[in-house]
């Protein structure tokens, strides 16, 4: 998985809305990316207003 969501996630859901394969879901205090579904496209990182998503 090339992208991870860091602790600066504000739980706004913008990343989940951007994901074309629904690989992002609510976790405990932040959203999480399912590495099995992720296409490494980067659209989640581009849509994150908190810049919490980075390449691993």
CHARMM internal coordinates of N, CA and C (Angstrom, degrees):
IC EDIT
DIST 1 N 1 CA 1.4484
DIST 1 CA 1 C 1.5241
ANGL 1 N 1 CA 1 C 108.83
DIST 1 C 2 N 1.2957
ANGL 1 CA 1 C 2 N 116.43
DIHE 1 N 1 CA 1 C 2 N 126.07
DIST 2 N 2 CA 1.4568
ANGL 1 C 2 N 2 CA 120.88
DIHE 1 CA 1 C 2 N 2 CA -175.83
DIST 2 CA 2 C 1.5177
ANGL 2 N 2 CA 2 C 113.47
DIHE 1 C 2 N 2 CA 2 C -88.22
DIST 2 C 3 N 1.3402
ANGL 2 CA 2 C 3 N 118.70
DIHE 2 N 2 CA 2 C 3 N -15.06
DIST 3 N 3 CA 1.4633
ANGL 2 C 3 N 3 CA 120.86
DIHE 2 CA 2 C 3 N 3 CA -177.21
DIST 3 CA 3 C 1.5176
ANGL 3 N 3 CA 3 C 111.01
DIHE 2 C 3 N 3 CA 3 C -123.35
DIST 3 C 4 N 1.3259
ANGL 3 CA 3 C 4 N 115.95
DIHE 3 N 3 CA 3 C 4 N 142.92
DIST 4 N 4 CA 1.4622
ANGL 3 C 4 N 4 CA 122.35
DIHE 3 CA 3 C 4 N 4 CA 175.43
DIST 4 CA 4 C 1.5177
ANGL 4 N 4 CA 4 C 108.46
DIHE 3 C 4 N 4 CA 4 C -134.41
DIST 4 C 5 N 1.3206
ANGL 4 CA 4 C 5 N 115.77
DIHE 4 N 4 CA 4 C 5 N 150.79
DIST 5 N 5 CA 1.4565
ANGL 4 C 5 N 5 CA 121.77
DIHE 4 CA 4 C 5 N 5 CA 177.92
DIST 5 CA 5 C 1.5131
ANGL 5 N 5 CA 5 C 108.18
DIHE 4 C 5 N 5 CA 5 C -101.01
DIST 5 C 6 N 1.3195
ANGL 5 CA 5 C 6 N 115.98
DIHE 5 N 5 CA 5 C 6 N 121.91
DIST 6 N 6 CA 1.4590
ANGL 5 C 6 N 6 CA 122.05
DIHE 5 CA 5 C 6 N 6 CA -176.78
DIST 6 CA 6 C 1.5186
ANGL 6 N 6 CA 6 C 113.56
DIHE 5 C 6 N 6 CA 6 C -85.95
DIST 6 C 7 N 1.3285
ANGL 6 CA 6 C 7 N 115.05
DIHE 6 N 6 CA 6 C 7 N 179.06
DIST 7 N 7 CA 1.4483
ANGL 6 C 7 N 7 CA 122.12
DIHE 6 CA 6 C 7 N 7 CA -177.38
DIST 7 CA 7 C 1.5218
ANGL 7 N 7 CA 7 C 114.13
DIHE 6 C 7 N 7 CA 7 C -68.76
DIST 7 C 8 N 1.3225
ANGL 7 CA 7 C 8 N 117.94
DIHE 7 N 7 CA 7 C 8 N -10.73
DIST 8 N 8 CA 1.4683
ANGL 7 C 8 N 8 CA 119.88
DIHE 7 CA 7 C 8 N 8 CA 178.42
DIST 8 CA 8 C 1.5258
ANGL 8 N 8 CA 8 C 112.07
DIHE 7 C 8 N 8 CA 8 C -81.93
DIST 8 C 9 N 1.3368
ANGL 8 CA 8 C 9 N 117.36
DIHE 8 N 8 CA 8 C 9 N 5.23
DIST 9 N 9 CA 1.4648
ANGL 8 C 9 N 9 CA 122.79
DIHE 8 CA 8 C 9 N 9 CA 176.50
DIST 9 CA 9 C 1.5282
ANGL 9 N 9 CA 9 C 109.48
DIHE 8 C 9 N 9 CA 9 C -58.60
DIST 9 C 10 N 1.3283
ANGL 9 CA 9 C 10 N 116.37
DIHE 9 N 9 CA 9 C 10 N 132.07
DIST 10 N 10 CA 1.4638
ANGL 9 C 10 N 10 CA 121.55
DIHE 9 CA 9 C 10 N 10 CA -179.63
DIST 10 CA 10 C 1.5329
ANGL 10 N 10 CA 10 C 112.18
DIHE 9 C 10 N 10 CA 10 C -103.79
DIST 10 C 11 N 1.3274
ANGL 10 CA 10 C 11 N 117.41
DIHE 10 N 10 CA 10 C 11 N 11.67
DIST 11 N 11 CA 1.4638
ANGL 10 C 11 N 11 CA 123.74
DIHE 10 CA 10 C 11 N 11 CA 176.68
DIST 11 CA 11 C 1.5329
ANGL 11 N 11 CA 11 C 113.23
DIHE 10 C 11 N 11 CA 11 C 57.44
DIST 11 C 12 N 1.3271
ANGL 11 CA 11 C 12 N 117.17
DIHE 11 N 11 CA 11 C 12 N 37.70
DIST 12 N 12 CA 1.4647
ANGL 11 C 12 N 12 CA 120.42
DIHE 11 CA 11 C 12 N 12 CA -178.69
DIST 12 CA 12 C 1.5283
ANGL 12 N 12 CA 12 C 112.47
DIHE 11 C 12 N 12 CA 12 C -83.22
DIST 12 C 13 N 1.3341
ANGL 12 CA 12 C 13 N 118.00
DIHE 12 N 12 CA 12 C 13 N -23.44
DIST 13 N 13 CA 1.4579
ANGL 12 C 13 N 13 CA 121.52
DIHE 12 CA 12 C 13 N 13 CA 178.34
DIST 13 CA 13 C 1.5173
ANGL 13 N 13 CA 13 C 114.90
DIHE 12 C 13 N 13 CA 13 C 87.68
DIST 13 C 14 N 1.3212
ANGL 13 CA 13 C 14 N 117.88
DIHE 13 N 13 CA 13 C 14 N 0.79
DIST 14 N 14 CA 1.4649
ANGL 13 C 14 N 14 CA 120.77
DIHE 13 CA 13 C 14 N 14 CA -179.06
DIST 14 CA 14 C 1.5276
ANGL 14 N 14 CA 14 C 111.44
DIHE 13 C 14 N 14 CA 14 C -60.47
DIST 14 C 15 N 1.3098
ANGL 14 CA 14 C 15 N 117.47
DIHE 14 N 14 CA 14 C 15 N -38.53
DIST 15 N 15 CA 1.4638
ANGL 14 C 15 N 15 CA 121.32
DIHE 14 CA 14 C 15 N 15 CA -179.00
DIST 15 CA 15 C 1.5266
ANGL 15 N 15 CA 15 C 111.03
DIHE 14 C 15 N 15 CA 15 C -65.01
DIST 15 C 16 N 1.3267
ANGL 15 CA 15 C 16 N 116.51
DIHE 15 N 15 CA 15 C 16 N -43.06
DIST 16 N 16 CA 1.4637
ANGL 15 C 16 N 16 CA 120.52
DIHE 15 CA 15 C 16 N 16 CA -179.46
DIST 16 CA 16 C 1.5239
ANGL 16 N 16 CA 16 C 110.91
DIHE 15 C 16 N 16 CA 16 C -63.01
DIST 16 C 17 N 1.3208
ANGL 16 CA 16 C 17 N 116.16
DIHE 16 N 16 CA 16 C 17 N -37.07
DIST 17 N 17 CA 1.4644
ANGL 16 C 17 N 17 CA 120.33
DIHE 16 CA 16 C 17 N 17 CA 179.53
DIST 17 CA 17 C 1.5280
ANGL 17 N 17 CA 17 C 111.48
DIHE 16 C 17 N 17 CA 17 C -68.27
DIST 17 C 18 N 1.3340
ANGL 17 CA 17 C 18 N 117.76
DIHE 17 N 17 CA 17 C 18 N -28.38
DIST 18 N 18 CA 1.4596
ANGL 17 C 18 N 18 CA 122.44
DIHE 17 CA 17 C 18 N 18 CA -178.57
DIST 18 CA 18 C 1.5287
ANGL 18 N 18 CA 18 C 113.30
DIHE 17 C 18 N 18 CA 18 C -83.18
DIST 18 C 19 N 1.3235
ANGL 18 CA 18 C 19 N 117.70
DIHE 18 N 18 CA 18 C 19 N -20.88
DIST 19 N 19 CA 1.4736
ANGL 18 C 19 N 19 CA 121.26
DIHE 18 CA 18 C 19 N 19 CA -174.06
DIST 19 CA 19 C 1.5302
ANGL 19 N 19 CA 19 C 111.73
DIHE 18 C 19 N 19 CA 19 C -72.21
DIST 19 C 20 N 1.3457
ANGL 19 CA 19 C 20 N 117.62
DIHE 19 N 19 CA 19 C 20 N 120.62
DIST 20 N 20 CA 1.4655
ANGL 19 C 20 N 20 CA 120.95
DIHE 19 CA 19 C 20 N 20 CA -177.94
DIST 20 CA 20 C 1.5305
ANGL 20 N 20 CA 20 C 114.22
DIHE 19 C 20 N 20 CA 20 C -73.39
DIST 20 C 21 N 1.3301
ANGL 20 CA 20 C 21 N 118.20
DIHE 20 N 20 CA 20 C 21 N -15.25
DIST 21 N 21 CA 1.4685
ANGL 20 C 21 N 21 CA 120.58
DIHE 20 CA 20 C 21 N 21 CA -178.19
DIST 21 CA 21 C 1.5304
ANGL 21 N 21 CA 21 C 112.90
DIHE 20 C 21 N 21 CA 21 C -118.31
DIST 21 C 22 N 1.3291
ANGL 21 CA 21 C 22 N 117.02
DIHE 21 N 21 CA 21 C 22 N 13.58
DIST 22 N 22 CA 1.4597
ANGL 21 C 22 N 22 CA 122.64
DIHE 21 CA 21 C 22 N 22 CA 178.57
DIST 22 CA 22 C 1.5324
ANGL 22 N 22 CA 22 C 112.55
DIHE 21 C 22 N 22 CA 22 C 53.17
DIST 22 C 23 N 1.3275
ANGL 22 CA 22 C 23 N 116.29
DIHE 22 N 22 CA 22 C 23 N 45.58
DIST 23 N 23 CA 1.4626
ANGL 22 C 23 N 23 CA 121.80
DIHE 22 CA 22 C 23 N 23 CA -179.16
DIST 23 CA 23 C 1.5231
ANGL 23 N 23 CA 23 C 112.55
DIHE 22 C 23 N 23 CA 23 C -89.95
DIST 23 C 24 N 1.3272
ANGL 23 CA 23 C 24 N 118.01
DIHE 23 N 23 CA 23 C 24 N -0.40
DIST 24 N 24 CA 1.4649
ANGL 23 C 24 N 24 CA 121.55
DIHE 23 CA 23 C 24 N 24 CA -176.21
DIST 24 CA 24 C 1.5223
ANGL 24 N 24 CA 24 C 109.37
DIHE 23 C 24 N 24 CA 24 C -115.27
DIST 24 C 25 N 1.3391
ANGL 24 CA 24 C 25 N 114.72
DIHE 24 N 24 CA 24 C 25 N 132.09
DIST 25 N 25 CA 1.4638
ANGL 24 C 25 N 25 CA 119.84
DIHE 24 CA 24 C 25 N 25 CA 179.75
DIST 25 CA 25 C 1.5242
ANGL 25 N 25 CA 25 C 109.56
DIHE 24 C 25 N 25 CA 25 C -141.04
DIST 25 C 26 N 1.3405
ANGL 25 CA 25 C 26 N 115.40
DIHE 25 N 25 CA 25 C 26 N 167.17
DIST 26 N 26 CA 1.4539
ANGL 25 C 26 N 26 CA 120.40
DIHE 25 CA 25 C 26 N 26 CA 178.56
DIST 26 CA 26 C 1.5170
ANGL 26 N 26 CA 26 C 110.02
DIHE 25 C 26 N 26 CA 26 C -69.57
DIST 26 C 27 N 1.3306
ANGL 26 CA 26 C 27 N 114.59
DIHE 26 N 26 CA 26 C 27 N 132.81
DIST 27 N 27 CA 1.4512
ANGL 26 C 27 N 27 CA 120.42
DIHE 26 CA 26 C 27 N 27 CA 175.52
DIST 27 CA 27 C 1.5119
ANGL 27 N 27 CA 27 C 109.22
DIHE 26 C 27 N 27 CA 27 C -114.15
DIST 27 C 28 N 1.2979
ANGL 27 CA 27 C 28 N 117.48
DIHE 27 N 27 CA 27 C 28 N -159.16
DIST 28 N 28 CA 1.4581
ANGL 27 C 28 N 28 CA 122.85
DIHE 27 CA 27 C 28 N 28 CA -179.60
DIST 28 CA 28 C 1.5246
ANGL 28 N 28 CA 28 C 109.14
DIHE 27 C 28 N 28 CA 28 C -86.78
DIST 28 C 29 N 1.3167
ANGL 28 CA 28 C 29 N 117.36
DIHE 28 N 28 CA 28 C 29 N 92.71
DIST 29 N 29 CA 1.4614
ANGL 28 C 29 N 29 CA 121.95
DIHE 28 CA 28 C 29 N 29 CA 178.34
DIST 29 CA 29 C 1.5140
ANGL 29 N 29 CA 29 C 115.12
DIHE 28 C 29 N 29 CA 29 C 89.65
DIST 29 C 30 N 1.3256
ANGL 29 CA 29 C 30 N 117.72
DIHE 29 N 29 CA 29 C 30 N -8.74
DIST 30 N 30 CA 1.4638
ANGL 29 C 30 N 30 CA 122.00
DIHE 29 CA 29 C 30 N 30 CA 176.60
DIST 30 CA 30 C 1.5216
ANGL 30 N 30 CA 30 C 108.61
DIHE 29 C 30 N 30 CA 30 C -161.86
DIST 30 C 31 N 1.3020
ANGL 30 CA 30 C 31 N 115.78
DIHE 30 N 30 CA 30 C 31 N 162.84
DIST 31 N 31 CA 1.4632
ANGL 30 C 31 N 31 CA 120.20
DIHE 30 CA 30 C 31 N 31 CA 176.29
DIST 31 CA 31 C 1.5287
ANGL 31 N 31 CA 31 C 109.25
DIHE 30 C 31 N 31 CA 31 C -75.90
DIST 31 C 32 N 1.3229
ANGL 31 CA 31 C 32 N 116.42
DIHE 31 N 31 CA 31 C 32 N 155.22
DIST 32 N 32 CA 1.4600
ANGL 31 C 32 N 32 CA 122.02
DIHE 31 CA 31 C 32 N 32 CA -179.77
DIST 32 CA 32 C 1.5309
ANGL 32 N 32 CA 32 C 109.86
DIHE 31 C 32 N 32 CA 32 C -129.79
DIST 32 C 33 N 1.3179
ANGL 32 CA 32 C 33 N 115.59
DIHE 32 N 32 CA 32 C 33 N 151.01
DIST 33 N 33 CA 1.4659
ANGL 32 C 33 N 33 CA 122.20
DIHE 32 CA 32 C 33 N 33 CA 179.37
DIST 33 CA 33 C 1.5245
ANGL 33 N 33 CA 33 C 109.09
DIHE 32 C 33 N 33 CA 33 C -105.78
DIST 33 C 34 N 1.3195
ANGL 33 CA 33 C 34 N 116.74
DIHE 33 N 33 CA 33 C 34 N 128.45
DIST 34 N 34 CA 1.4596
ANGL 33 C 34 N 34 CA 122.84
DIHE 33 CA 33 C 34 N 34 CA 176.66
DIST 34 CA 34 C 1.5288
ANGL 34 N 34 CA 34 C 107.95
DIHE 33 C 34 N 34 CA 34 C -82.05
DIST 34 C 35 N 1.3120
ANGL 34 CA 34 C 35 N 116.40
DIHE 34 N 34 CA 34 C 35 N 108.55
DIST 35 N 35 CA 1.4499
ANGL 34 C 35 N 35 CA 122.28
DIHE 34 CA 34 C 35 N 35 CA -177.16
DIST 35 CA 35 C 1.5151
ANGL 35 N 35 CA 35 C 114.60
DIHE 34 C 35 N 35 CA 35 C -61.45
DIST 35 C 36 N 1.3330
ANGL 35 CA 35 C 36 N 117.47
DIHE 35 N 35 CA 35 C 36 N -23.95
DIST 36 N 36 CA 1.4641
ANGL 35 C 36 N 36 CA 121.65
DIHE 35 CA 35 C 36 N 36 CA 179.21
DIST 36 CA 36 C 1.5273
ANGL 36 N 36 CA 36 C 111.37
DIHE 35 C 36 N 36 CA 36 C -72.49
DIST 36 C 37 N 1.3340
ANGL 36 CA 36 C 37 N 117.03
DIHE 36 N 36 CA 36 C 37 N -31.12
DIST 37 N 37 CA 1.4625
ANGL 36 C 37 N 37 CA 121.69
DIHE 36 CA 36 C 37 N 37 CA -177.61
DIST 37 CA 37 C 1.5241
ANGL 37 N 37 CA 37 C 112.96
DIHE 36 C 37 N 37 CA 37 C -96.23
DIST 37 C 38 N 1.3181
ANGL 37 CA 37 C 38 N 117.75
DIHE 37 N 37 CA 37 C 38 N -26.02
DIST 38 N 38 CA 1.4685
ANGL 37 C 38 N 38 CA 122.85
DIHE 37 CA 37 C 38 N 38 CA -173.23
DIST 38 CA 38 C 1.5298
ANGL 38 N 38 CA 38 C 112.24
DIHE 37 C 38 N 38 CA 38 C -59.96
DIST 38 C 39 N 1.3400
ANGL 38 CA 38 C 39 N 115.06
DIHE 38 N 38 CA 38 C 39 N 133.70
DIST 39 N 39 CA 1.4659
ANGL 38 C 39 N 39 CA 121.80
DIHE 38 CA 38 C 39 N 39 CA 178.17
DIST 39 CA 39 C 1.5291
ANGL 39 N 39 CA 39 C 112.67
DIHE 38 C 39 N 39 CA 39 C -95.54
DIST 39 C 40 N 1.3242
ANGL 39 CA 39 C 40 N 117.42
DIHE 39 N 39 CA 39 C 40 N -2.42
DIST 40 N 40 CA 1.4698
ANGL 39 C 40 N 40 CA 122.97
DIHE 39 CA 39 C 40 N 40 CA -176.37
DIST 40 CA 40 C 1.5238
ANGL 40 N 40 CA 40 C 111.97
DIHE 39 C 40 N 40 CA 40 C 59.62
DIST 40 C 41 N 1.3308
ANGL 40 CA 40 C 41 N 116.44
DIHE 40 N 40 CA 40 C 41 N 35.85
DIST 41 N 41 CA 1.4670
ANGL 40 C 41 N 41 CA 120.04
DIHE 40 CA 40 C 41 N 41 CA -176.91
DIST 41 CA 41 C 1.5291
ANGL 41 N 41 CA 41 C 112.90
DIHE 40 C 41 N 41 CA 41 C -81.84
DIST 41 C 42 N 1.3405
ANGL 41 CA 41 C 42 N 117.64
DIHE 41 N 41 CA 41 C 42 N -25.48
DIST 42 N 42 CA 1.4588
ANGL 41 C 42 N 42 CA 120.79
DIHE 41 CA 41 C 42 N 42 CA 177.86
DIST 42 CA 42 C 1.5118
ANGL 42 N 42 CA 42 C 116.04
DIHE 41 C 42 N 42 CA 42 C 87.01
DIST 42 C 43 N 1.3307
ANGL 42 CA 42 C 43 N 118.12
DIHE 42 N 42 CA 42 C 43 N 0.76
DIST 43 N 43 CA 1.4606
ANGL 42 C 43 N 43 CA 118.42
DIHE 42 CA 42 C 43 N 43 CA -178.66
DIST 43 CA 43 C 1.5270
ANGL 43 N 43 CA 43 C 111.55
DIHE 42 C 43 N 43 CA 43 C -67.41
DIST 43 C 44 N 1.3069
ANGL 43 CA 43 C 44 N 118.36
DIHE 43 N 43 CA 43 C 44 N -26.84
DIST 44 N 44 CA 1.4660
ANGL 43 C 44 N 44 CA 121.25
DIHE 43 CA 43 C 44 N 44 CA 176.85
DIST 44 CA 44 C 1.5263
ANGL 44 N 44 CA 44 C 110.81
DIHE 43 C 44 N 44 CA 44 C -66.15
DIST 44 C 45 N 1.3204
ANGL 44 CA 44 C 45 N 116.25
DIHE 44 N 44 CA 44 C 45 N -43.97
DIST 45 N 45 CA 1.4684
ANGL 44 C 45 N 45 CA 120.57
DIHE 44 CA 44 C 45 N 45 CA -179.90
DIST 45 CA 45 C 1.5156
ANGL 45 N 45 CA 45 C 111.16
DIHE 44 C 45 N 45 CA 45 C -65.02
DIST 45 C 46 N 1.3184
ANGL 45 CA 45 C 46 N 116.62
DIHE 45 N 45 CA 45 C 46 N -37.87
DIST 46 N 46 CA 1.4590
ANGL 45 C 46 N 46 CA 120.69
DIHE 45 CA 45 C 46 N 46 CA 179.76
DIST 46 CA 46 C 1.5215
ANGL 46 N 46 CA 46 C 111.76
DIHE 45 C 46 N 46 CA 46 C -67.35
DIST 46 C 47 N 1.3373
ANGL 46 CA 46 C 47 N 117.47
DIHE 46 N 46 CA 46 C 47 N -28.46
DIST 47 N 47 CA 1.4580
ANGL 46 C 47 N 47 CA 121.03
DIHE 46 CA 46 C 47 N 47 CA -177.39
DIST 47 CA 47 C 1.5135
ANGL 47 N 47 CA 47 C 114.94
DIHE 46 C 47 N 47 CA 47 C -95.46
DIST 47 C 48 N 1.3236
ANGL 47 CA 47 C 48 N 118.23
DIHE 47 N 47 CA 47 C 48 N 1.35
DIST 48 N 48 CA 1.4650
ANGL 47 C 48 N 48 CA 121.39
DIHE 47 CA 47 C 48 N 48 CA -176.76
DIST 48 CA 48 C 1.5315
ANGL 48 N 48 CA 48 C 111.42
DIHE 47 C 48 N 48 CA 48 C -85.08
DIST 48 C 49 N 1.3581
ANGL 48 CA 48 C 49 N 117.55
DIHE 48 N 48 CA 48 C 49 N 113.59
DIST 49 N 49 CA 1.4621
ANGL 48 C 49 N 49 CA 119.53
DIHE 48 CA 48 C 49 N 49 CA -179.19
DIST 49 CA 49 C 1.5325
ANGL 49 N 49 CA 49 C 113.75
DIHE 48 C 49 N 49 CA 49 C -70.45
DIST 49 C 50 N 1.3399
ANGL 49 CA 49 C 50 N 117.18
DIHE 49 N 49 CA 49 C 50 N -20.10
DIST 50 N 50 CA 1.4642
ANGL 49 C 50 N 50 CA 121.40
DIHE 49 CA 49 C 50 N 50 CA -178.86
DIST 50 CA 50 C 1.5288
ANGL 50 N 50 CA 50 C 111.70
DIHE 49 C 50 N 50 CA 50 C -94.05
DIST 50 C 51 N 1.3278
ANGL 50 CA 50 C 51 N 116.96
DIHE 50 N 50 CA 50 C 51 N -1.49
DIST 51 N 51 CA 1.4713
ANGL 50 C 51 N 51 CA 122.50
DIHE 50 CA 50 C 51 N 51 CA -176.87
DIST 51 CA 51 C 1.5256
ANGL 51 N 51 CA 51 C 111.08
DIHE 50 C 51 N 51 CA 51 C 52.06
DIST 51 C 52 N 1.3504
ANGL 51 CA 51 C 52 N 115.71
DIHE 51 N 51 CA 51 C 52 N 41.41
DIST 52 N 52 CA 1.4595
ANGL 51 C 52 N 52 CA 121.97
DIHE 51 CA 51 C 52 N 52 CA -177.35
DIST 52 CA 52 C 1.5225
ANGL 52 N 52 CA 52 C 112.46
DIHE 51 C 52 N 52 CA 52 C -88.48
DIST 52 C 53 N 1.3381
ANGL 52 CA 52 C 53 N 118.01
DIHE 52 N 52 CA 52 C 53 N -9.79
DIST 53 N 53 CA 1.4603
ANGL 52 C 53 N 53 CA 120.79
DIHE 52 CA 52 C 53 N 53 CA -176.05
DIST 53 CA 53 C 1.5311
ANGL 53 N 53 CA 53 C 109.31
DIHE 52 C 53 N 53 CA 53 C -104.79
DIST 53 C 54 N 1.3097
ANGL 53 CA 53 C 54 N 114.09
DIHE 53 N 53 CA 53 C 54 N 123.09
DIST 54 N 54 CA 1.4693
ANGL 53 C 54 N 54 CA 120.78
DIHE 53 CA 53 C 54 N 54 CA -177.60
DIST 54 CA 54 C 1.5144
ANGL 54 N 54 CA 54 C 109.96
DIHE 53 C 54 N 54 CA 54 C -129.72
DIST 54 C 55 N 1.3204
ANGL 54 CA 54 C 55 N 115.66
DIHE 54 N 54 CA 54 C 55 N 157.59
DIST 55 N 55 CA 1.4653
ANGL 54 C 55 N 55 CA 119.99
DIHE 54 CA 54 C 55 N 55 CA 173.22
DIST 55 CA 55 C 1.5190
ANGL 55 N 55 CA 55 C 108.35
DIHE 54 C 55 N 55 CA 55 C -72.06
DIST 55 C 56 N 1.3143
ANGL 55 CA 55 C 56 N 115.69
DIHE 55 N 55 CA 55 C 56 N 137.01
DIST 56 N 56 CA 1.4730
ANGL 55 C 56 N 56 CA 120.87
DIHE 55 CA 55 C 56 N 56 CA -179.24
DIST 56 CA 56 C 1.5099
ANGL 56 N 56 CA 56 C 110.72
DIHE 55 C 56 N 56 CA 56 C -78.11
END
COOR INIT
IC SEED 1 N 1 CA 1 C
IC BUILD
